[in-house]
């Protein structure tokens, strides 16, 4: 493909009758064109994409109808399920910290009078 013809003007993404604004970039070594929407796509929504015949190969030939599925549609996945927060009860007074050395009570940053607990992600 001629990278100069793979532009935002040649690529259309629609959500129903509403256009999705974004940018197109073409990576020459991999021969991959990427459309990046300016806003995240909605969950569980069908989109229709179209590349116009302004997209050309290196010989100047326009994208031929029927060569690739054009237009084509796809549906985004469902919203992720976020687990509820776990009440910590009395454990809420614990602190957690770390760094390159991990947790320590050595050196100048020691905990003299308090609780130390590891950071734990609880999932149900």
C-alpha positions in Angstrom: 0.0 0.0 0.0 1.0 3.6 -0.6 1.4 5.0 3.0 0.5 8.5 1.8 -3.0 7.2 0.8 -3.7 5.5 4.1 -5.0 8.5 6.0 -7.9 9.5 8.2 -9.6 10.8 5.1 -9.7 7.3 3.6 -10.9 5.5 6.7 -14.4 5.8 8.2 -15.6 4.2 11.4 -19.3 4.5 12.2 -21.4 3.7 15.3 -24.7 3.5 13.6 -25.1 6.8 11.8 -22.5 8.6 14.0 -18.9 8.8 12.8 -16.1 7.9 15.2 -13.3 10.5 15.2 -9.8 9.2 15.2 -6.4 9.0 13.5 -4.8 6.6 11.1 -1.2 5.6 11.2 0.6 3.2 8.8 3.7 1.3 9.9 5.8 0.7 6.8 8.0 -2.2 8.0 5.0 -4.3 9.2 2.5 -3.0 6.5 -0.1 -2.5 9.2 -2.5 0.5 9.2 -4.0 1.3 12.6 -7.1 3.4 13.4 -7.0 4.9 16.9 -10.2 6.5 18.1 -9.9 9.8 20.0 -12.3 8.3 22.7 -12.7 4.7 23.9 -15.2 2.7 22.0 -18.4 1.9 23.8 -18.9 -1.6 25.3 -21.3 -4.1 23.5 -21.6 -1.9 20.5 -21.5 -2.7 16.7 -19.3 -0.5 14.6 -18.9 -0.4 10.8 -15.5 0.4 9.1 -14.9 1.4 5.5 -11.7 2.1 3.6 -12.4 4.3 0.6 -11.0 3.8 -2.9 -8.7 6.7 -2.2 -6.4 4.1 -0.6 -4.0 3.0 -3.3 -1.2 0.5 -3.8 2.3 1.5 -4.7 1.4 1.4 -8.4 -1.4 3.9 -7.9 -4.3 1.4 -8.2 -7.3 2.1 -6.0 -8.6 -0.4 -3.5 -10.7 -2.8 -5.6 -14.2 -3.6 -4.5 -14.6 -7.2 -3.3 -10.9 -7.8 -2.7 -11.3 -7.4 1.0 -14.5 -7.3 3.1 -15.2 -3.6 2.7 -17.2 -2.3 4.6 -16.9 -4.7 7.6 -18.5 -4.7 11.0 -17.4 -5.7 14.5 -18.9 -5.7 18.0 -17.0 -4.6 21.0 -16.9 -6.8 24.1 -19.1 -6.4 27.2 -18.0 -4.2 30.1 -15.7 -5.9 32.6 -17.1 -7.0 35.9 -15.4 -5.2 38.7 -15.5 -7.2 42.0 -16.9 -5.3 45.0 -14.6 -3.8 47.6 -13.9 -6.0 50.6 -14.5 -4.4 54.0 -11.2 -4.5 56.0 -12.7 -4.1 59.4 -10.0 -3.9 62.1 -7.3 -4.5 59.4 -8.0 -1.0 58.1 -5.4 0.4 60.4 -2.6 -1.5 58.7 -0.3 0.3 56.3 1.7 -1.0 53.4 4.7 0.2 51.6 7.4 -1.1 49.4 10.1 -0.2 47.0 13.1 -1.6 45.3 14.1 -3.4 48.5 10.6 -4.5 49.4 9.2 -4.1 52.9 11.8 -3.6 55.6 12.1 -2.3 59.2 15.9 -1.7 58.7 17.6 1.7 58.1 16.2 5.2 58.6 12.6 4.4 57.5 11.6 2.2 60.3 8.1 1.7 61.8 8.5 2.2 65.5 4.9 2.2 66.7 2.4 0.9 64.1 1.2 -2.0 62.0 2.8 -3.3 58.8 1.0 -5.6 56.5 1.7 -6.7 52.9 -0.5 -5.3 50.2 -3.0 -8.0 49.4 -5.6 -7.9 46.6 -8.7 -9.8 47.7 -11.1 -11.1 45.2 -14.2 -13.1 45.7 
